[in-house]
């Protein structure tokens, strides 16, 4: 699966922070009055880790969430919500520690061997002989092969989230028996584990089903794991997972895992009323509401999220590179960050990469090499490009006013404040920002059809191998490149980084290529922020986990 899954700004409130005020001044660096800005974002985890035998049998765990429009996390239109829900009724075969170490789940992969023969890597997955899909189909090498074929890009009828890594596999074959899959790569892929953290039922991996079968539908018969779908109310969107009687491994500790379909802004009140067991403390106001509540605690750590401003290079006004650059030069990211983290007792350096976080080895601030906060330079660039200020202060060229749309999802006042911040920052250089309202339900369509000029979206890293996903963000021929920017020459350079076997060398090459990609001035990293949660006392293995996704059977209530 791809390292990062999309998240709309309207849902940032569910996991991070949003704007609360607006002003614009200074340079694109932390303010002098911002004391103790750390050298890197937080890499701390805080989730009450408890071993399996310390978790009570029974109980219910309830949070906000629902089935997404696209429930197949391998599909290009899937989001973080889809991945989270999927993990509760499908295979969790490979996970990562909070800091990114690979962890194999023996209930699925009873043995894993990695060898290199003639310069080509071979991964042999021995699948647990008890492993079976809920419909009785054995989990064997055909599931691995089907997952590969659906995601490797060879059949254009599939719409995968990412072909990275899958496209370097030359074959998936039956091993000693059907319960063994032998995966052969062209060259060496040190981050291969991210490709098969989960897998598809062979029937779900057909052209007929991959793109459409999971659209507003659950398919528990194609799933596997300690839990399965108990009920899904298609009217309310509420979902309940219950223990799976066909599960062969450690049973789930919970009686029920419940997702309640509430607007993100309602989650704090639901937590205060005892309706849910965990909620994000998204800003100073919500943090103050949940802080000190009887029977609860605050868990806060680092965040494998990043939020960025996407500039649609295919829209008429933003097709001009000088306009895109002027927009980016006029965004005071330090002020945005200050607004985001107000009252949260948190600070981080401004992000400079789409694929790596500042707490990771090999991270480099690539953006600082190509961009500074310089609104006066932006004015000069627009002057030189023939965009002249009119009587109303809005620039024009060839009879076209310099008006740019900003797509705003939902009615959250914090999201509106962020739109106001961008409006205030762009006005002095002669750009009129037109805020366009859209429904939260339109998120996937807005992205897939590029129905925006400027749009904020967040991405969540699902594994620690961010460098291998550079193409998803910047290759001009990828649907996942929301901006549409890029060139064939740059595509080739980015793709060449995937051929590098050594992870350190690969990261170094990715940094060089990303610096060039950021010179397209279509992608502007904004912030990551902390992961801060209010949690009922005793909830184990839940909270700020960084790269770790606890196995469902380990989540529950501490003895």
N, C-alpha and C positions, 0 to 999 in steps of 0.2 A: 504493500500500500504506500501511497505517496506520503512524504514526510509531513506535509502540511495540508490541513483541511480547512476550507473556507468557513468564515463566520461573519455574518452581517453586523454592521455597526449597531443596529438596533438590538442585537443580542450581546453586545459587549457588556451590557449591564448585568448579564448573567454570570460573567466570569472575570471582569476586570474593571476598568474605570472609564468615565466619560467626562466631558467638559462641564464646568459649572460657572465659568465666567469668561470674559473675552477682553483682551487688550493686546497691543502689538508694539513692541519696542525692542531695541537692542540687537545683539548678534546671535548667530546660530550656534551658541555655546551656552553651557549652564551659567546662570547669572552669578555675579559676584556675591550677591546676598544669599545664594543657595549654598549653605555651608555643608561640608562633608559629603559632596557628591562622590560616590564610590567610583573606582576605576572600571568596575564591571557591574552588570545587573545581578540581582540576587540569584544564586544557584542553590539556595537552601530549600529543603523539603520539610513539611510539617503535616503529618497525616495519621499520627498515632499508630505506627506499625506494630502489629501483633501477630504472633504465629497462629497457625490454624487451631491448635489445641487450646488456645486462650480465648477463643470466640464461643459465645453461647450458641446452643442450638435453639432456633426459633426466632421469632420477631419479624418486624417489617421495617424496611428502609425506604423512605419516600423522599423524592426530590422533584424539582420542576423539570419537565421535558416531555417530548412526544415523538412519534414517528415523523420523520421528515418527508417532504414530497418525494425525494429519491432515497430509498432506504438501503440501496446497495453501495457500500462505501468504496467500491472499486470504480464506480461510475463518475464521470466528469462533473455531474451535477450534484454530487453528494456533498454533505457538510459535516462539521464536527458532530452535530446532533445525531446524524445517521451512524457515524462510527461508534458513538457511545452506546446507543441503543442496540446496535448490531452485536456488540461485545457481550450483551447479556443473554443472547440466545444462539450464538454461533461460536465457532472455535476461537479460543485464545491460545494459540499454539506456541507463540514466541512473544515474550515481553521483555522489557528493559528495566534495569534498576533506575532509581532517580537520576543517577549520574550517567546512565547510558550503557551499562554492561549488559550483554546478551544473556537472557534466561530462557532455556528450553523447557516447555511443559511436558513432562513424561507421559501425561495422560493422552497426548497426541503423538509426539515424537519420542519414541523410546530410545532412539540412538541417532546421533548426528555425526557424520564424518565428512571432513573437508580435506581434499587432496588437490595437488596441482600436477598434471601430467602433460608434458610437452608444452608448457606455458599456459595451458588451459585448466581452469578450475573445475573440479567435480565435487558436487555436494550430494551425499547419499543420506536421504531421510528414511529411517526405519520407523514405520507408523505402528502405534500400539495395536496389537492384534484385536483388542476389544473395541477399537474405535469404529463407530457406525453413525451415520446420519439418522435423524429421527424417523425417516421413512423406511429404514431398514437397509438402505444402500451402504455397503462397506465404505469406510473412509480409506482409500488406498491411493496408489500412484496416479490413478485417473483424475482424482480431484486436483492434484498438483499440476498435472498436465493441462487440465481444462482451465485452471486459473491462469496459467502461463499463456495459453493460446488466446484467451479473451483480452489479455492486457499487453501483448507484445507489439501491437500496432500493425501486424501483418494483414489483418482483415479489417478494412476500414468501416465495416458495418457496426463494429463495436465502438463504443464511446468511453474509453477508459480514462480514469483520472490522471494516470501517468503510465507511460510505457518504459520509463527509466528502469534499467536493470533487466526487466523482462525481455527487452529487445536485444540483450546481449547473451541470452540463453539460446544455445543452438539445438538442444534437445532435452526432453524429459521422457525417460524410458522406465519401463518396468525393470526392477532389480532382481534379487534372488527369488522373490515371489511378488504377488500383487501388493503386498504390504510394504514394499520398498520402492521409493522413487529415486532415480538417479538423474540429477540435473547437471548438465554440462554447459559451461560458459565459453564464450569466445574471450580468451584472456582471463583475467582475475578480477573478481568483484568482492572487495573486502566487506561491503555492506549488504551482501546478499540476503541476510536474515530478514531485512525489512520487507522483502518480497512475499514471504510466506508466513507472516505473523498470524494470518488467518487464511482461509481458502474458501472457494465456492463449491457447492454441490455441482457435479457435472451437468445436471439439468439446468441449473441456474446460470451456468456459464455458456449457454447457447446464445446465438444471435437473437433468437426469438424472446429470450428472457432477460438477458444481461441488462439491456437498456430500459425495459419497461415493466418487468414482472414485479419489481419492488416499489413501483410508483404508488405511494399511498396504500401499500399493501405489506403485510407481514407474511413470511413463508416459514413458519416454524417446522414444517415437514422437511425442509432443506437445511435445517439448523442442527446444532449439536452442542452439548455442554451441560453444566449442572442445572441450568434453568431453561425453561421454555415459555412461550407466550401462554399466559393463563386467560387473559381477556384484553381486548383492545376495543375501546368504545370509539368507533369512527366518528361519532357526533361530537363528543367532548375532546377526543384525542388522548384520553387517559389510557395508560397501559399498565398491566400487572403481569409480572413474571413470577412463575411458581417453580418449585423443584421439578426437574425432569425425570420421570420414572425410567427413562431409557439411558440414563447417564451411568457410565461405567467407572468413573473416578471418584474422587472425594466429593461427598454430597455438599450441596450448598448449605451454609449455616442458616440462612434466612428462610422463613416460611414464604415471604413475599418480597419482591422488589417492585416498587410502584413509582411510575412517572405520572405526575399531575400536569396537565396542559394549562399552564397559567402564563400570562404575559410576564416578561422578565421583571417588570417594575412591581409586580404583585408578590414576588417571592419573599421579600423581607417581611411583609405583613403576614404571609402564610407561615413563615418560620416563627414569628412572634406569637401567632395564634396556635402553635403546636401542630399545624397541618403538615409540615414537612420537617425533615431532620437535618438538612444542610442547605445553606444558601450562601451566595456570594455577597460579601460586603464590598460594594462597588465604588463607594466614594465616602467622603467624610460623614455625610448625612446618614447613609445606611449603616455605616460602621457604628456610629453613635447609637443608632436605634437597637442594634443587636448586642452591643458591648455590655457585659455585666448582666445579661439576662440569666435568671436562675436556671440551673440545669444545663447550661451551655458554655462553650468556650470558643475562642477565636484561634483559628489556625492560619498562619500566613507564611508564604515562602515565595520562591522565584516562580517565573512564569514562562513556559515554552510557547508563548503566544507572541505575535507581532502584528501590529496594525499599521497599515500603510495607506497612503492616498494614491489611487490609481487614476492616471490621466489617459483617456481614450484617444490614442493617436489616429484612430479611424474617423473620429468626428471632425466635421469641417473646420471648426475653429482651432482645434488642438492638433490638426495635421501639421501645423507649422512648428518646427522645433524651437524657434526663438520664443514662441508664445508659451510652450510647455516649460522651457527653462525659466522664463520670467515668472511664471506661476510658482515654481519650486523655490526660486530665489526670494520670493515674497512671503513664503510661509515661515513664520517664526516658530520653529519646532521647539525651541527651548521654552517659549512661553506656553505652547500647547502642553508640553510635559508638566510644567509648573501647575497649570490648571488641572491636569489629570490627577496629579498626586497630592493635591491640596488636602490637608487634614489626614493623610494616610501614613505619615511618618515614613515616607519611602522616597528614595531618589535613585536614579540610574543615569548613566551616560546616554546621550542620544544614540539610537541604533544606526548602524552604518552598513547593514547587510540584509538581504532578503532571506538568506539561508542559514546563517549561523548567528548565535547569540553571544554577547560579550563575555558570558561566563564559560564559553566553550574554548577548548584548545584550538588554536589556528585562526580564531576570529580576527578579522581586521576591519577597521572602520573604512570601508571603501567609498562611502558617500562623501566623506570629508575631503577626499582627493579631487572630487569633481564639482562640488557645490558648497557654497556658503550662503548664509542669510544676507542678502545684499539687495534690498529693494531699490536703492538708487541705481545700481548696475542694471537692474531689470528695466527701469525706465529708459536708460540709455540704449539698451538692446532693442526695445520696442520702438524707440525713436528711429534707430538706424534701419529697422526693418520696415519703416513706413507707417507704423501705427501712431497716428497723431491724435492728441487729446482734443475732444470737442468742447463746446460751451458748457456741457453738463459734466465735464470731467472724464467722460467715458471715451476711450480711444476708438478710432475707426480707421479703416483702410479700404479703399475701393468701394465705398458706400456701405461696408459691413461694419457694424459696431462690434467691439470686443466684449461680447457677452458670452459667458460660459455657464453651463448648467451644473448644479450640484444636486445630486439625487439624495434625498433624505427619506429614510424608511420610518414609518410610524409617527407617533406623536410624543415620544419621550422628550421632556423639556431639556434634558441634558444633551441629547442629540441635536436638538434645535440650537442650543448654545454653541455647540461646536460648529454648526453651519454659520452661526453669527460670527464666530471667530475668523473663519476663512473669508467671509464677506468683508469684515473690517480690515483684514490684512491685504486683500487684493484691491480694494477701492483706491488707496493712495497712488497706485501705479497705473490707474486708468482702466482696470478690469471690473466690469459689472458682473457679479455673481448672481445668477438666477436660481434660487432654491426651488427644486421641484419635488413635490411630495409623492410618495409611493407607499403602497402597503407592504408590511413585512413579508407577506406571503409571496410577493413578487420578486424576492431576493434572487432566486435561482435564474429566473427569466431575465432579469436585469443584467446579470453577469453573462449568461450564455448567449444572449442576443446583443450584448454591448449597448444597452439602452441607457447610456450615461455619458457625460463629459468627465466630471469628477465624481469619484465614489470612494468611500472608505470601506475596506473589508479587512478582517483579521484572519490570520492563519495560525493553526496550532500544529506544532511539530509532533508527529506520532512516533518518531524514532530519532536517534541522535545523529544520523548521517546526513545532515542538511546539505552538504556540499554536492551530493549527487543529484539534487533536485533543481539545480540552477536553470536547466532547460525549461522546466515547467513554468518558471517565472518570466524568462526572457527570450526563448526561442520563438521566432516570428511565425513558425508554422504549428505552434501548439495552441489548442483551444484553451488550455489552462493559463496562457499568457493573456490576461484580461485586458491589457493595454493595446495589444496588437502591434507594438513597436518591435523593432529588430531588423536585422539584415541577414541574407544568406551567409555572408562571410562571418558574421558574429555567431550565427547558429553553428557553423562548422567548428569555430574555436571553442564554443561552449561544449559541444558534443565530444570534442577531443579530450576534454578533462575526464570524461567517463571511462576512458581507456586506461587511465593511470591506476595501477594496482595499489601502490603505497598510499595510505590514507593521508599522511602528512604532505606528500608531494601533490596529491590530488587537491587538497585544500589550498595549497599555495597557488596552483594553477587556476583554481576556481576564483580566488581573490582577484587575480589579474584579469580574468575574463569578466567578472562581475563589475569591476571598475569601468570597463568599456560599456557594459550593458547599461549602467546607471547614467552614462553620457547620452542615452536616448531621452533622458528627462521625461520619463513616463511613469516612474515608480518611485515614490518618496516614503521611506520608512518613517514612522511617527513615534511609536512607543511600544513597549511591552507591558511594563507595570507589574505589580505583585499579584499573586493569587492569594486572596484573603477570603476566608470562609468563616461563617458562624456555624457551629456544629453542636448537636446535642451531645452532652457528656457520654462517654462510653462507646461512641461510634468508632470502630476500628478500621484502619486501612482506607481512610477517606479524607480528602483535603488537598493540600498543595503537594503534588507528587512529582513535579517536573516531568521526566520522561517515563515514569513508572505508571502503568495501568494495572492496579491490583487485580488478580484473578477473581472473578465473581464469587467463587466459593469461599474466598478469604475475607470478604466484606461482611461485616455484621456487628454485633454488640459484644463488647468485651466482658468476660466473666468477672 
